[in-house]
Amino acid sequence: MTTSNVNPLATYGLFLAWAVHDAEELAFGPRWLRENLPGLRERFPGVPEAVWRAAEGVDEREFAAAVGVMAVIVGAAAAAGARSGGRSSFYQGALAGFGLHGLVHLAQAAAVRDVTPGSVTSPLVVIPFSLWARGRLRRAGVLRPVRLGGVVTGLAVAAGATVVSHAVGRRLAARF
């Protein structure tokens, strides 16, 4: 175990903040999508049909399974952060991706001009926690600077983890 003066809440807190945020998504996501999909299709005709078909296929069981898969990913990142005193690239990347994905939720809500799943906890939990944890890492001298390439990578990793979580979630929901 690497010693560090990083508050354990900055590392393990990633999982806690994620759990609060994903509880909101779990409670409202599938129903909101079902109720709003026709209007979204009409409002955003440029979105490929494959995206709409995939969205139509997401039910509560698949979504819950996907959240469970993501819990494993985020939990592993938080544990890696704790073990390394906040130095882990995996943890720091997950933390950056988590904060950036909060901004994506706010952009989604702005695009549809309404509250969307995840848009309530993003400004209240996701973004403030991410900034606070990054500040703790900075004060401890272990924060790697984020450049444009890191932002793009962070968003890509977050999107990839979401796609993997839903793919595995779909398979799990179909099996059980």
C-alpha positions as a printed Julia matrix, in Angstrom:
176×3 Matrix{Float64}:
   0.0     0.0     0.0
   1.31    3.42   -0.96
   1.25    6.03    1.77
  -0.21    9.4     0.95
  -1.86   12.3     2.67
  -4.89   11.96    0.36
  -8.13   11.79    2.32
  -9.62    8.29    1.8
 -12.94    9.98    1.05
 -11.33   11.35   -2.12
 -10.71    7.81   -3.35
 -13.45    5.64   -1.86
 -15.79    8.61   -2.17
 -15.75    8.14   -5.93
 -17.78    4.98   -5.44
 -20.1     6.66   -2.91
 -20.75    9.67   -5.16
 -21.29    7.36   -8.12
 -23.78    5.26   -6.11
 -25.85    8.33   -5.18
 -25.82    9.5    -8.79
 -26.66    6.11  -10.26
 -29.49    5.64   -7.76
 -31.12    8.63   -9.48
 -30.5     7.12  -12.9
 -31.77    3.73  -11.77
 -34.95    5.24  -10.32
 -35.83    7.36  -13.35
 -33.81    6.24  -16.39
 -35.75    3.48  -18.13
 -39.19    5.0   -17.46
 -38.05    8.47  -18.55
 -36.59    7.05  -21.73
 -39.75    5.09  -22.54
 -41.95    8.13  -21.97
 -39.74   10.57  -23.87
 -38.38    8.48  -26.73
 -41.06    9.46  -29.28
 -40.48   13.18  -28.64
 -36.71   12.75  -28.7
 -36.89   10.96  -32.04
 -38.96   13.77  -33.48
 -36.78   16.5   -32.02
 -33.45   14.93  -33.03
 -34.05   13.39  -36.48
 -30.32   13.25  -37.25
 -29.67   10.58  -34.63
 -29.05    7.22  -36.34
 -31.94    4.74  -36.2
 -29.68    2.15  -34.56
 -29.34    4.44  -31.52
 -33.12    4.73  -31.18
 -33.6     0.97  -31.54
 -30.99    0.31  -28.87
 -32.65    2.85  -26.57
 -36.07    1.23  -27.11
 -34.67   -2.12  -26.02
 -33.45   -0.94  -22.59
 -35.76   -2.16  -19.84
 -35.51   -1.97  -16.05
 -33.78   -5.36  -15.71
 -31.12   -4.59  -18.3
 -30.57   -1.13  -16.85
 -30.2    -2.5   -13.33
 -27.74   -5.14  -14.54
 -25.75   -2.45  -16.39
 -25.62   -0.36  -13.22
 -24.28   -3.43  -11.39
 -21.55   -3.9   -14.0
 -20.62   -0.23  -13.75
 -20.49   -0.6    -9.95
 -17.71   -3.15  -10.4
 -15.77   -0.8   -12.69
 -16.15    2.26  -10.46
 -15.49    0.23   -7.31
 -12.28   -1.12   -8.83
 -11.18    2.4    -9.76
 -11.9     3.69   -6.24
  -9.99    0.78   -4.68
  -7.06    1.38   -7.05
  -7.07    5.02   -5.97
  -7.07    4.08   -2.28
  -4.29    1.49   -2.72
  -2.09    3.94   -4.59
  -2.69    7.0    -2.42
  -4.59    8.59   -5.29
  -1.77    8.05   -7.8
  -3.47    5.34   -9.89
  -4.03    6.34  -13.52
  -7.14    4.17  -13.54
  -8.57    6.02  -10.53
  -7.64    9.48  -11.79
  -9.07    8.68  -15.21
 -12.29    7.39  -13.67
 -12.53   10.49  -11.47
 -12.06   12.78  -14.49
 -14.53   10.76  -16.56
 -17.07   10.84  -13.73
 -16.89   14.63  -13.45
 -17.02   15.13  -17.2
 -19.99   12.81  -17.52
 -21.79   15.07  -15.04
 -21.33   17.89  -17.54
 -22.75   15.62  -20.25
 -25.88   15.11  -18.11
 -26.29   18.87  -17.8
 -25.85   19.27  -21.57
 -28.5    16.58  -22.15
 -30.94   18.37  -19.86
 -30.23   21.65  -21.67
 -30.7    19.99  -25.06
 -34.13   18.61  -24.15
 -34.97   21.64  -21.97
 -36.1    19.43  -19.11
 -34.83   17.42  -16.18
 -33.28   14.17  -17.39
 -32.09   11.14  -15.39
 -28.8    12.12  -13.81
 -29.24   15.87  -14.22
 -30.27   16.47  -10.59
 -27.32   14.78   -8.91
 -24.79   16.01  -11.48
 -24.59   19.6   -10.15
 -25.25   18.52   -6.55
 -22.96   15.47   -6.24
 -21.01   14.48   -9.37
 -19.35   17.75  -10.31
 -18.73   19.06   -6.76
 -17.3    15.72   -5.62
 -15.05   15.48   -8.68
 -13.71   18.99   -8.15
 -13.24   18.41   -4.42
 -11.41   15.11   -4.93
  -9.2    16.61   -7.62
  -8.37   19.44   -5.21
  -7.36   16.89   -2.57
  -5.14   15.1    -5.07
  -3.61   18.41   -6.14
  -2.84   19.39   -2.53
  -1.26   15.97   -1.96
   0.93   16.52   -5.04
  -0.34   13.43   -6.89
  -2.8    14.91   -9.41
  -1.79   14.52  -13.01
  -2.71   17.55  -15.1
  -5.6    17.03  -17.5
  -5.06   18.27  -21.01
  -7.42   18.22  -23.96
  -6.28   14.73  -24.9
  -7.02   13.6   -21.35
 -10.5    15.11  -21.51
 -11.21   13.3   -24.77
  -9.79   10.09  -23.36
 -11.79   10.47  -20.13
 -15.04   10.95  -22.04
 -14.21    8.05  -24.35
 -13.44    5.74  -21.42
 -16.67    6.78  -19.65
 -18.65    6.18  -22.85
 -16.88    2.87  -23.42
 -17.57    1.72  -19.86
 -21.23    2.64  -20.37
 -21.44    0.67  -23.62
 -19.72   -2.35  -22.05
 -21.97   -2.14  -18.98
 -25.1    -2.12  -21.12
 -23.86   -4.92  -23.36
 -23.09   -7.11  -20.35
 -26.31   -5.95  -18.67
 -28.35   -6.98  -21.72
 -26.76  -10.44  -21.68
 -27.28  -10.83  -17.93
 -30.92   -9.69  -18.12
 -31.57  -12.18  -20.93
 -30.06  -15.06  -18.91
 -31.9   -14.46  -15.66
